[in-house]
Amino acid sequence: MRLNAAQHREDSLNKFDRVFWNKVWSLTRLYWSSAERGIGVKLLAWLSLLSVGSIALGAYASYLNRDSTNALVGKHLAQFYHYMLIWVAVTAIALPVTVFLPYLGRRLYIEWREWLTYYFTDAGFAHHAFYRMGTVGKVDNPDQRISDDIGSFVGSTLTFTVTVGFALGGVATYFAILWSISPSLALILIGYAVLGTYFSVVIGRRLVGLNYYQERYQADFRFGLVHVRDNAEPIFIYGGERHESDQLRGRFSKVVGNFNKLILWQRNLGFFTESYGSVVALVPYWFLAGAYVAGRLQFGQVVQAATAFMALHAALSIIVTGFPSIAEYANQVTRLSEFLDEAEAARLSETDGREMIEIVESPRVGLEHLTVLTPGGGKRLISDLTADASALGPLLIKGPSGTGKTSLMRAMAGLWREGSGIVTRPALADVMFLPQRPYMILGSLRDQLTYPRAAGVSDEQLLDVLRVVNLSDLCDRFGGLGAEMHWADVLSPGEQQRLAFARLLLNRPSYAFLDEATSSLDVANEQLMYELMNKQRIPFLSSGHRPTLLKFHRNVLELSANNWRVEPSAEFETYPSAS
């Protein structure tokens, strides 16, 4: 069954049908129908104007080549030099056209790519689409689709657009020239190009699916290498080198296997395209030689016809000669369309009318008849939970692993909406969630502390908060608040958790949600963090296993398999800092 589904998917990738062209149009019109398209429209207009000028100069050059050749063959030296001077003038005119065409094309490329990159990035963040892609798993490597596929799509679309524009202009221009010399030769070339296009599509369409999977397998292999880099320490501690090596070999074997299929079909297409292009160069001379010898044509006309023939052949053969690029282009279109489809699915999942967990913004925190399911609704984790966390607080959520403590936190954050019931909490901008593994952003130590909403805090305040969470040595170790490091690698788990509490104290949220946020701290530092929150009067809700957490919480929400209960914490009153 799985094999049939994979085969069906590959067959769908090999089709250039209406569905495919609708995808191309949907991706293309994103920018060209936007309010920011003004610069792009101007650049495209200049590109079109210069392209028309380039075609016109090429057509005129064919006549100039004809006349200068006839003058040379007829030994009319003065006339020949006259045409040479005209050649110099045409070359001077063509120079800025030739230089500005690629320049304006690159300007349009970066303008379009910049807009589209921001659009895809925003779509990924909207409605937690990036998170959905990671949990549902239908879109692999969304980072590569934004960083690589968008640039390739824009570049290919511009190349094909300019190429097709040139081709259409060239077909009209050079067909008229060739028709004026030999109508039969013009018709022969049309038929030859149509047959060549048909056979190139038949032979080469398999490349589309192979290119798609090549990109996927290479991205998976690169992800495996990044995973090893980010987890080198635990891999070596566990002695897992052989396992990781086998994993990487398995991923790369898919790259190699698919690549061998890819180059096999490229070879098959190459046999056809090379023979198709090589034979045709002889046709105009073979067809017109008799007319020239009989005196019905001048030699310059033969040269002009051959030039027009080859130019027209090139214009008509863009699919034949460019099919490998078209196959790669189809892959880019498919991958980007999948990204947007998943982003749209994330949006619809919140607006399609299905019963979902409702988030109600309020100064208080509470849960009302809350049922939490796993993404996709495959498993029920929590059933009909009702608790007024503000009245019961500080509230500790505890229970065996797998009973849904972290899932409940995700539901309160709005990341998991599968289920039913109501979550009441302040707006996300007014709260902070501290996960077990703190998020270390890219940037300086100062950036780490002020993330996400504490910009403008003085350096003195930053140094003071580092001191109170027992991290005053960080500035000395790394060179001050402006030091930029890969903080997830250079800080221990305990240091990262204390840094997260420093952020909390600087951001001063109206409520804090702590998910195993002190699991890597010793007992003394754990107590210090909770004392600091109490001192700043930051209300909080925690989840965790450690018995030392009981004294910081007035009540305990105990989760078990599809069951729950709330009971007072027996140790809360013995905690002297609770008041």
C-alpha positions as CSV (number, residue, x, y, z in Angstrom):
1,M,0.0,0.0,0.0
2,R,2.8,2.4,0.9
3,L,4.6,1.5,-2.3
4,N,1.5,2.3,-4.4
5,A,1.1,5.6,-2.6
6,A,4.8,6.5,-3.3
7,Q,4.4,5.5,-6.9
8,H,1.2,7.6,-7.3
9,R,3.1,10.6,-5.8
10,E,6.0,10.2,-8.2
11,D,3.6,9.9,-11.1
12,S,1.9,13.1,-10.1
13,L,5.3,14.8,-9.9
14,N,6.0,13.8,-13.5
15,K,3.0,15.6,-15.0
16,F,2.9,19.1,-16.5
17,D,-0.9,19.3,-16.3
18,R,-3.3,22.1,-15.3
19,V,-2.7,21.4,-11.6
20,F,1.0,22.1,-12.1
21,W,0.5,25.3,-14.0
22,N,-2.0,26.5,-11.4
23,K,0.7,26.0,-8.8
24,V,3.1,28.1,-10.9
25,W,0.6,30.8,-11.3
26,S,-0.3,30.8,-7.6
27,L,3.3,31.2,-6.6
28,T,4.1,33.8,-9.3
29,R,1.1,36.1,-8.5
30,L,1.9,36.3,-4.8
31,Y,4.4,39.1,-5.6
32,W,3.0,40.5,-8.8
33,S,-0.4,41.1,-7.2
34,S,1.0,42.6,-4.0
35,A,1.1,46.3,-3.1
36,E,4.9,46.2,-3.1
37,R,5.3,45.2,-6.7
38,G,6.0,48.7,-8.0
39,I,9.8,48.4,-8.3
40,G,9.4,45.0,-9.9
41,V,6.9,46.3,-12.5
42,K,9.4,49.1,-13.5
43,L,12.3,46.7,-13.7
44,L,10.2,44.2,-15.8
45,A,9.1,47.0,-18.1
46,W,12.8,48.0,-18.7
47,L,13.7,44.4,-19.2
48,S,10.9,44.0,-21.8
49,L,12.0,47.1,-23.6
50,L,15.6,46.1,-23.8
51,S,14.6,42.6,-24.9
52,V,12.6,44.0,-27.8
53,G,15.6,46.2,-28.7
54,S,17.9,43.2,-28.5
55,I,15.7,41.2,-30.9
56,A,15.4,44.1,-33.3
57,L,19.2,44.6,-33.3
58,G,19.6,40.9,-34.0
59,A,17.2,40.9,-36.9
60,Y,18.9,44.0,-38.3
61,A,22.2,42.4,-37.9
62,S,21.1,39.4,-40.0
63,Y,20.4,41.8,-42.9
64,L,23.7,43.6,-42.3
65,N,25.5,40.3,-42.3
66,R,23.8,39.4,-45.6
67,D,24.7,42.7,-47.3
68,S,28.3,42.7,-46.0
69,T,28.8,39.1,-47.1
70,N,27.4,39.9,-50.6
71,A,29.7,42.9,-50.9
72,L,32.7,40.8,-49.9
73,V,31.8,38.0,-52.3
74,G,31.2,40.5,-55.1
75,K,34.5,42.2,-54.2
76,H,32.9,45.6,-53.7
77,L,35.5,46.9,-51.2
78,A,34.1,50.4,-50.6
79,Q,30.6,49.0,-50.0
80,F,32.0,46.3,-47.7
81,Y,33.8,49.0,-45.5
82,H,30.7,51.0,-45.4
83,Y,28.8,48.1,-43.9
84,M,31.7,47.6,-41.5
85,L,31.2,51.1,-40.1
86,I,27.6,50.4,-39.7
87,W,28.6,47.2,-37.8
88,V,30.6,49.4,-35.4
89,A,27.6,51.6,-34.8
90,V,25.3,48.6,-34.2
91,T,27.8,47.2,-31.8
92,A,28.0,50.5,-29.9
93,I,24.2,50.6,-29.6
94,A,24.1,46.9,-28.6
95,L,26.7,47.3,-25.8
96,P,24.5,49.0,-23.2
97,V,21.6,46.7,-24.1
98,T,23.8,43.6,-23.6
99,V,25.2,45.0,-20.2
100,F,21.9,46.3,-18.7
101,L,19.8,43.2,-19.6
102,P,21.5,40.9,-17.0
103,Y,22.0,43.8,-14.5
104,L,18.3,44.6,-14.5
105,G,17.4,40.9,-14.4
106,R,19.5,40.4,-11.3
107,R,18.0,43.5,-9.7
108,L,14.5,42.1,-10.3
109,Y,15.6,38.7,-9.0
110,I,16.8,40.0,-5.6
111,E,13.7,42.3,-5.3
112,W,11.3,39.4,-6.0
113,R,13.3,36.9,-3.9
114,E,13.4,39.3,-0.9
115,W,9.7,39.8,-0.9
116,L,8.9,36.1,-1.4
117,T,11.3,35.1,1.4
118,Y,9.6,37.5,3.9
119,Y,6.2,36.2,2.7
120,F,7.1,32.6,3.3
121,T,8.8,33.3,6.6
122,D,5.7,35.2,7.9
123,A,3.5,32.3,6.6
124,G,5.6,29.9,8.6
125,F,5.2,31.9,11.8
126,A,1.5,32.6,11.4
127,H,-0.8,30.1,13.1
128,H,2.2,28.2,14.4
129,A,2.7,26.7,10.9
130,F,6.4,26.0,11.5
131,Y,5.5,24.1,14.7
132,R,2.8,22.1,12.7
133,M,5.3,21.2,10.0
134,G,7.6,19.8,12.7
135,T,4.9,17.8,14.5
136,V,2.7,16.6,11.6
137,G,5.8,16.0,9.3
138,K,4.2,16.5,5.9
139,V,6.7,19.1,4.9
140,D,10.3,18.1,5.3
141,N,13.1,20.7,5.8
142,P,11.0,23.9,5.6
143,D,14.3,25.9,6.2
144,Q,15.7,24.6,2.9
145,R,12.5,25.5,1.0
146,I,12.9,29.1,2.1
147,S,16.7,29.5,1.9
148,D,17.2,27.5,-1.4
149,D,14.0,26.8,-3.3
150,I,12.7,30.3,-3.3
151,G,15.9,31.7,-4.8
152,S,15.9,28.9,-7.4
153,F,12.2,29.4,-8.2
154,V,12.6,33.1,-8.7
155,G,15.8,32.7,-10.8
156,S,14.2,30.0,-12.9
157,T,11.0,31.9,-13.4
158,L,12.8,35.0,-14.6
159,T,15.1,32.9,-16.8
160,F,12.2,31.1,-18.4
161,T,10.1,34.3,-18.7
162,V,12.9,36.1,-20.5
163,T,13.8,33.1,-22.5
164,V,10.2,32.6,-23.6
165,G,9.8,36.3,-24.3
166,F,12.9,36.2,-26.5
167,A,11.7,33.0,-28.1
168,L,8.3,34.4,-29.0
169,G,9.9,37.6,-30.4
170,G,12.5,35.5,-32.1
171,V,9.9,33.2,-33.6
172,A,8.0,36.1,-35.1
173,T,11.0,37.9,-36.3
174,Y,13.1,35.1,-37.7
175,F,10.2,33.2,-39.1
176,A,9.3,36.3,-41.2
177,I,12.9,36.5,-42.4
178,L,13.2,32.8,-43.2
179,W,9.7,32.8,-44.9
180,S,10.9,35.6,-47.2
181,I,13.8,33.5,-48.3
182,S,12.3,30.0,-48.3
183,P,8.8,29.2,-47.0
184,S,9.4,25.5,-47.3
185,L,12.4,25.7,-45.0
186,A,10.4,27.7,-42.4
187,L,7.6,25.0,-42.4
188,I,10.1,22.2,-42.2
189,L,11.7,23.8,-39.1
190,I,8.3,24.2,-37.4
191,G,7.5,20.6,-37.8
192,Y,11.0,19.5,-36.7
193,A,10.7,21.6,-33.5
194,V,7.2,20.3,-32.7
195,L,8.4,16.7,-32.9
196,G,11.5,17.4,-30.9
197,T,9.5,19.1,-28.1
198,Y,7.1,16.1,-27.9
199,F,9.9,13.5,-27.7
200,S,11.9,15.5,-25.1
201,V,8.9,15.7,-22.8
202,V,8.2,12.0,-23.2
203,I,11.8,11.0,-22.5
204,G,12.6,13.6,-19.8
205,R,9.5,13.9,-17.7
206,R,10.8,11.2,-15.3
207,L,13.5,13.8,-14.3
208,V,10.8,15.8,-12.4
209,G,10.2,13.2,-9.7
210,L,13.8,12.2,-9.5
211,N,14.9,15.9,-8.9
212,Y,12.2,16.2,-6.2
213,Y,13.5,13.2,-4.3
214,Q,17.1,14.2,-4.8
215,E,16.4,17.5,-3.1
216,R,14.6,15.7,-0.3
217,Y,17.3,13.0,0.3
218,Q,20.1,15.6,0.3
219,A,18.2,17.7,2.8
220,D,17.6,14.7,5.0
221,F,21.3,13.8,4.9
222,R,22.3,17.4,5.7
223,F,19.8,17.4,8.6
224,G,21.5,14.2,9.9
225,L,24.9,15.9,9.8
226,V,23.6,18.9,11.7
227,H,22.0,16.6,14.3
228,V,25.3,15.0,14.9
229,R,27.0,18.4,15.2
230,D,24.5,19.6,17.7
231,N,24.5,16.4,19.8
232,A,28.2,15.4,19.5
233,E,28.7,15.2,23.3
234,P,25.8,12.8,24.2
235,I,26.7,10.7,21.1
236,F,30.2,10.1,22.3
237,I,29.2,9.7,25.9
238,Y,26.8,6.9,24.9
239,G,29.4,5.5,22.6
240,G,26.9,5.8,19.7
241,E,29.3,6.5,17.0
242,R,28.5,3.3,15.0
243,H,24.8,3.9,15.2
244,E,25.1,7.5,14.0
245,S,27.5,6.5,11.3
246,D,25.0,3.8,10.1
247,Q,22.2,6.4,10.2
248,L,24.2,8.8,8.0
249,R,25.2,6.0,5.6
250,G,21.6,5.0,5.3
251,R,20.6,8.6,4.5
252,F,23.4,9.1,2.0
253,S,22.7,5.8,0.3
254,K,19.3,7.2,-0.7
255,V,21.1,10.2,-2.2
256,V,23.4,7.9,-4.2
257,G,20.7,5.6,-5.3
258,N,18.4,8.4,-6.5
259,F,21.3,10.2,-8.1
260,N,22.2,7.1,-10.2
261,K,18.6,7.0,-11.5
262,L,18.8,10.8,-12.2
263,I,22.0,10.7,-14.3
264,L,20.7,7.6,-16.1
265,W,17.6,9.5,-17.3
266,Q,19.8,12.6,-18.0
267,R,21.9,10.4,-20.2
268,N,18.9,9.2,-22.1
269,L,17.6,12.7,-22.6
270,G,21.2,13.8,-23.6
271,F,21.3,11.3,-26.5
272,F,18.2,12.9,-27.9
273,T,18.9,16.6,-27.3
274,E,22.5,16.3,-28.6
275,S,21.5,14.5,-31.8
276,Y,18.5,16.9,-32.2
277,G,20.8,20.0,-32.0
278,S,23.7,18.6,-34.1
279,V,21.8,17.5,-37.2
280,V,19.7,20.6,-37.6
281,A,22.7,22.9,-38.3
282,L,23.3,21.2,-41.7
283,V,19.6,21.5,-42.9
284,P,19.6,25.1,-44.3
285,Y,22.8,24.6,-46.3
286,W,21.6,21.3,-47.6
287,F,18.2,22.7,-48.5
288,L,19.4,26.0,-50.1
289,A,22.6,24.8,-51.8
290,G,20.8,24.0,-55.1
291,A,19.0,27.4,-55.2
292,Y,22.4,29.2,-54.7
293,V,24.1,27.2,-57.4
294,A,21.2,27.8,-59.8
295,G,21.5,31.5,-59.2
296,R,18.2,32.0,-57.5
297,L,19.8,33.1,-54.3
298,Q,22.8,35.2,-53.4
299,F,25.4,33.7,-51.0
300,G,24.5,36.4,-48.5
301,Q,20.9,35.3,-48.5
302,V,22.1,31.7,-47.8
303,V,24.1,33.0,-44.8
304,Q,21.1,35.1,-43.6
305,A,18.8,32.1,-44.0
306,A,21.2,29.9,-42.1
307,T,21.4,32.5,-39.3
308,A,17.7,33.0,-39.2
309,F,17.1,29.2,-39.3
310,M,19.4,28.6,-36.3
311,A,17.9,31.5,-34.4
312,L,14.4,30.3,-35.1
313,H,15.4,26.7,-34.2
314,A,16.9,27.9,-30.9
315,A,13.6,29.9,-30.1
316,L,11.4,26.9,-30.9
317,S,13.6,24.4,-29.0
318,I,13.7,26.0,-25.6
319,I,11.8,23.0,-24.1
320,V,14.1,20.5,-25.8
321,T,17.3,22.1,-24.7
322,G,16.1,23.3,-21.3
323,F,14.1,20.3,-20.1
324,P,16.6,19.3,-17.3
325,S,16.2,22.9,-16.0
326,I,12.4,22.6,-16.4
327,A,12.4,19.4,-14.4
328,E,14.3,21.1,-11.6
329,Y,11.9,24.0,-11.8
330,A,8.9,21.6,-11.4
331,N,10.6,20.3,-8.3
332,Q,10.9,23.8,-6.8
333,V,7.3,24.6,-7.6
334,T,6.1,21.4,-5.9
335,R,8.2,22.0,-2.7
336,L,7.1,25.6,-2.3
337,S,3.5,24.8,-3.0
338,E,3.6,22.1,-0.3
339,F,5.0,24.7,2.1
340,L,2.1,27.1,1.4
341,D,-0.5,24.3,1.5
342,E,0.7,23.3,5.0
343,A,0.7,26.9,6.1
344,E,-2.9,27.2,4.8
345,A,-3.8,24.0,6.6
346,A,-2.5,25.5,9.9
347,R,-4.7,28.6,9.3
348,L,-7.7,26.5,8.5
349,S,-7.2,24.3,11.5
350,E,-7.9,27.3,13.6
351,T,-10.8,28.6,11.6
352,D,-12.6,25.6,10.0
353,G,-15.3,25.4,12.6
354,R,-14.2,22.1,14.2
355,E,-14.4,21.8,18.0
356,M,-11.0,23.0,19.3
357,I,-9.6,24.2,22.5
358,E,-10.6,27.8,23.0
359,I,-8.2,30.4,24.3
360,V,-9.8,33.2,26.3
361,E,-7.6,36.2,27.3
362,S,-8.2,37.3,30.8
363,P,-6.1,38.5,33.8
364,R,-6.9,35.1,35.5
365,V,-5.6,31.7,34.6
366,G,-8.0,28.7,34.5
367,L,-9.1,25.6,32.7
368,E,-12.7,24.7,32.0
369,H,-13.8,21.2,30.8
370,L,-10.5,20.9,29.0
371,T,-9.8,17.8,26.9
372,V,-6.4,17.6,25.2
373,L,-5.7,15.3,22.2
374,T,-2.4,14.7,20.4
375,P,-1.9,16.5,17.1
376,G,-4.2,14.9,14.6
377,G,-6.5,13.7,17.3
378,G,-5.0,10.2,17.6
379,K,-4.8,10.0,21.4
380,R,-6.6,11.5,24.3
381,L,-4.2,12.8,27.0
382,I,-6.4,14.8,29.4
383,S,-10.2,14.5,29.8
384,D,-12.6,17.2,31.1
385,L,-10.2,19.1,33.3
386,T,-11.5,22.0,35.3
387,A,-9.3,24.1,37.6
388,D,-9.0,27.7,38.6
389,A,-5.2,28.1,38.6
390,S,-5.4,31.6,39.9
391,A,-7.4,30.6,42.9
392,L,-5.4,27.5,43.5
393,G,-2.1,29.1,42.9
394,P,0.7,28.6,43.1
395,L,-0.3,25.4,41.4
396,L,2.0,22.4,40.7
397,I,1.1,20.0,37.9
398,K,2.6,16.6,38.5
399,G,2.1,13.0,37.4
400,P,3.9,10.0,35.8
401,S,5.6,10.6,32.5
402,G,3.3,10.4,29.5
403,T,0.2,11.7,31.4
404,G,0.3,15.1,29.6
405,K,2.0,17.6,31.8
406,T,4.0,19.2,28.9
407,S,1.0,18.7,26.6
408,L,-1.1,20.7,29.0
409,M,1.5,23.5,28.9
410,R,1.4,23.5,25.1
411,A,-2.4,23.7,25.2
412,M,-2.2,26.7,27.5
413,A,0.3,28.3,25.2
414,G,-2.1,27.7,22.2
415,L,0.3,25.4,20.4
416,W,-2.0,22.4,20.7
417,R,-5.6,23.1,19.9
418,E,-6.8,19.6,19.3
419,G,-9.5,18.8,21.8
420,S,-12.2,20.9,23.5
421,G,-12.8,23.1,26.4
422,I,-11.5,26.6,27.5
423,V,-8.1,27.9,28.5
424,T,-8.2,31.2,30.2
425,R,-5.0,33.2,30.6
426,P,-3.5,36.6,29.9
427,A,-2.3,37.5,26.3
428,L,0.9,35.8,25.2
429,A,2.6,39.2,25.2
430,D,1.9,39.4,29.0
431,V,3.1,36.0,30.0
432,M,6.2,33.9,29.7
433,F,6.6,30.1,29.3
434,L,9.9,28.6,30.6
435,P,10.4,25.1,29.0
436,Q,12.7,22.5,30.4
437,R,15.3,23.2,27.7
438,P,15.5,27.0,27.4
439,Y,15.6,28.6,24.0
440,M,19.0,30.2,23.4
441,I,18.7,32.7,20.6
442,L,21.4,33.7,18.1
443,G,23.0,36.9,19.4
444,S,25.0,38.4,22.2
445,L,24.7,37.8,26.0
446,R,22.8,41.0,26.2
447,D,20.3,39.8,23.5
448,Q,19.8,36.5,25.5
449,L,18.9,38.4,28.6
450,T,16.5,40.9,27.0
451,Y,14.7,38.4,24.9
452,P,11.8,38.7,24.0
453,R,10.5,42.0,25.2
454,A,12.9,43.7,27.6
455,A,14.8,45.9,25.2
456,G,16.1,49.2,26.6
457,V,17.2,47.7,30.0
458,S,20.5,49.3,31.1
459,D,23.7,47.3,31.3
460,E,23.8,47.9,35.1
461,Q,20.4,46.1,35.4
462,L,21.6,43.3,33.2
463,L,24.7,42.8,35.4
464,D,22.7,42.9,38.5
465,V,20.2,40.2,37.3
466,L,23.1,38.0,36.4
467,R,24.4,38.4,39.9
468,V,21.2,37.5,41.6
469,V,20.8,34.3,39.6
470,N,24.4,33.3,40.3
471,L,25.7,33.9,36.8
472,S,27.9,36.9,37.5
473,D,30.9,35.1,36.0
474,L,29.5,34.9,32.5
475,C,30.8,38.3,31.4
476,D,34.3,37.5,32.6
477,R,34.2,34.1,30.9
478,F,33.0,35.3,27.5
479,G,34.1,38.9,27.2
480,G,31.2,41.0,28.4
481,L,27.5,41.5,27.5
482,G,28.3,42.0,23.8
483,A,29.9,38.6,23.4
484,E,28.3,36.4,20.8
485,M,28.6,32.7,21.2
486,H,26.6,29.5,20.4
487,W,25.1,29.7,23.9
488,A,23.3,26.3,23.7
489,D,26.8,24.7,23.4
490,V,28.9,26.8,25.8
491,L,26.4,27.0,28.7
492,S,25.5,24.0,30.9
493,P,21.8,23.0,31.2
494,G,21.7,24.5,34.7
495,E,23.3,27.8,33.4
496,Q,20.7,27.9,30.6
497,Q,17.9,27.5,33.1
498,R,19.2,30.2,35.4
499,L,19.6,32.5,32.3
500,A,15.9,31.8,31.5
501,F,15.0,33.0,35.0
502,A,17.1,36.1,34.5
503,R,15.0,36.8,31.3
504,L,11.9,36.2,33.4
505,L,12.9,38.8,36.0
506,L,13.8,41.4,33.4
507,N,10.6,40.9,31.3
508,R,8.4,41.0,34.4
509,P,5.4,39.1,32.9
510,S,2.0,39.1,34.6
511,Y,2.1,35.3,34.8
512,A,4.8,32.6,34.4
513,F,4.4,29.0,33.2
514,L,7.3,26.8,34.2
515,D,7.6,23.4,32.6
516,E,10.3,21.4,34.4
517,A,12.1,24.8,34.4
518,T,14.4,23.9,37.3
519,S,15.1,20.3,36.5
520,S,18.8,20.9,36.0
521,L,19.3,23.1,39.1
522,D,20.6,22.0,42.5
523,V,18.2,22.4,45.4
524,A,19.7,25.7,46.5
525,N,19.5,27.4,43.1
526,E,16.0,26.0,42.6
527,Q,14.8,27.6,45.9
528,L,16.6,30.8,44.9
529,M,14.7,31.0,41.6
530,Y,11.3,30.6,43.2
531,E,12.2,33.1,45.9
532,L,13.1,35.7,43.2
533,M,9.7,35.2,41.6
534,N,7.9,35.6,44.9
535,K,10.0,38.7,45.6
536,Q,8.9,40.3,42.3
537,R,5.4,39.0,42.9
538,I,5.2,37.1,39.6
539,P,2.4,34.6,39.9
540,F,3.3,31.2,38.4
541,L,2.2,27.7,37.5
542,S,4.7,24.9,37.4
543,S,4.9,21.3,36.2
544,G,7.5,18.8,37.3
545,H,8.4,15.5,39.1
546,R,10.8,16.7,41.8
547,P,9.4,16.5,45.4
548,T,11.3,19.7,46.3
549,L,8.8,21.6,44.2
550,L,6.0,20.9,46.6
551,K,7.0,23.5,49.1
552,F,6.7,26.3,46.5
553,H,3.1,25.5,45.6
554,R,-0.2,25.8,47.5
555,N,-2.0,23.1,45.6
556,V,-1.1,20.1,43.3
557,L,-2.9,19.1,40.1
558,E,-2.2,15.3,39.9
559,L,-2.5,13.9,36.4
560,S,-2.9,10.1,35.7
561,A,-4.1,8.1,32.7
562,N,-7.2,10.0,31.6
563,N,-7.9,11.1,35.1
564,W,-6.9,14.0,37.4
565,R,-7.4,15.4,40.9
566,V,-6.5,18.6,42.8
567,E,-5.3,18.4,46.4
568,P,-3.4,20.8,48.8
569,S,0.4,20.5,48.9
570,A,1.3,19.0,52.3
571,E,4.6,20.9,52.4
572,F,3.6,24.3,51.3
573,E,3.1,25.8,54.7
574,T,6.6,24.7,55.8
575,Y,8.1,27.0,53.1
576,P,9.2,30.2,54.9
577,S,9.4,32.4,51.8
578,A,5.8,31.6,50.6
579,S,4.4,34.6,52.4
